[in-house]
Amino acid sequence: ATSPSWSPIDDAILFQRASPNGIQSVWITDALGSERPRMVVENARSPGFSRDGRSFVFTRNRQEIYIASLEGEARFLEGVPETPGFADAMPAMNARGDIAFVLADEGPVGNLWLYAADDETFRQLTRSEGPLPGVLARSPAWLPDGRSLVYSEIDGDVTNEHIWQTDAVSGETTKLTTGAGGYGEPAVS
């Protein structure tokens, strides 16, 4: 089991699990582990609860993003720009339905993008400034305000990973960690 996502209402955990034939699926279990886990969506990865705990996002084929109910009814998110890169979208959804995700838009790796649910538009949140043709942004996580998010970014050497915060409205970005790096996959309580 990998990629756990804890429900913001503390009742369940979504996670990714591979079947014996290697196909990834999203599973759910109650927060105490007292019930047997059940598969929610087959052929799915990178699950992430919405901030209200009523739905979740996941990916297929790394860049296809879906929004699903806890019963597994999934809707494909139309309009995500197509790219030749291989970065996993790692989507994160806030309570309004906005989705932050990684898009391999500047080479094999990617920047952080935003799907705004109110007007159904897509826009880039981060831009590669480093020595690579595309920074590897990873693991976006919304802060409780539903406006800001944290994420990790690998720039150049894979050990040079740091945590950043960005305001999805103003675009203001701040580096939160210092030193040699090695910080990744932030989660928000």
Buried (B, 14 or more C-beta within 10 A) or exposed (E): EEBEBBBBEEEBBBBBBEEEEEEBBBBBBEEEEEEEBEEBBEEBBBBBBBBBBEBBBBBBEBBEBBBBEBEBEBEEBEEBEEBEBEBBBBBBBBBBBBBBBBBBBBBBBBBBBBBBBEEEEBEBBBEBEEEBEBBBBBBBBBBEEBBBBBBBBBBEEEEBBBBBBBBBEEEEBEEEBEEEBEBBEBEEE
